[in-house]
Amino acid sequence: MKAKVHVTLKRGVLDPQGKAIAHALHTLGFEGVEDVRAGKVIELTLASTDEAAARKEVEAMCGKLLANTVIEDYAIELVA
């Protein structure tokens, strides 16, 4: 089973990387961009074939390592 974890900064947390990307896009002529929030995607290949067990395992990974839950949100996408 594969899992994708999408990690983004929580709303209200300053995102200097997103601001830099927005500025660069405006410089390149993309004036319609109002805001950019940068994040990361982590792809995992899991041995588990049980969706509930895999989700629980990835939740634990996020809580312990993959996301700083004080300032980041995460979403898990499982693909069989």
N, C-alpha and C positions, 0 to 999 in steps of 0.2 A: 504494500500500500504506500502511496505517496502522500505527503502533506506539504502544503504551502502555508507559511506563516507570514502574514502581512503586518509589519510593525510600523506604526506612525506615531508622531508626537501627539499628545493630547491637545485638544483645543485650549488655548490660553497659554500654552508653553511656546516661548519664542522659538522660531525656526530660522536661524541664520542661513542655513543651506538653501532653504526654500526661497528666502528673500534674494539671495545671490542668483538663483536660477531665474526668478521673476525679473530681476534687473537685466540679466543677460538676454532674456527673451525680448524684453522691451527694446534693448539696444539693437537687436537683430530685426526689429520692425514688427514684432508680434504684440501690438498694442492692446489686443482684446483680452490678454491674460490679466485677470484681476488679482489672483492670489495663487501661490504655489506652496504645497506642503510636501516636503521630501520624506521618504521613508525607505524601508528595505523589505525585500522578500527573501525568505529563507526556505529552501526546498529540502525536504527530508525524504529519504526512502526508509520505510519501516518494515520490520519483519512481520508485524502483526497483520492479520487479515480480518480481525474483528474491528468494525468501525468505532464502536463505543470504547473499546480498550485503547485503540490508537488515539482517539481524541483525548482521552484521559491522560495518556502518556505525553502527548504534545502539550497539553495544558500545563503539566508539571514542568516540562522543559522550558516553557515560556515564563513560568513563575520563578524558576531558579536561574535561568541563564539568558534565554533568547530575547527577553524584553525587560526593560526597567519599568515595572508597573507603576512606579511613582509618577513618571513623566510620559510613559508611552502606553498606547493602546495596541492591541493585536487582534487579528482575526485569523481563524484557522480554516483552511479549505482542504478537505480530504478527497483523494481520488483513488478509487479502487484499482 
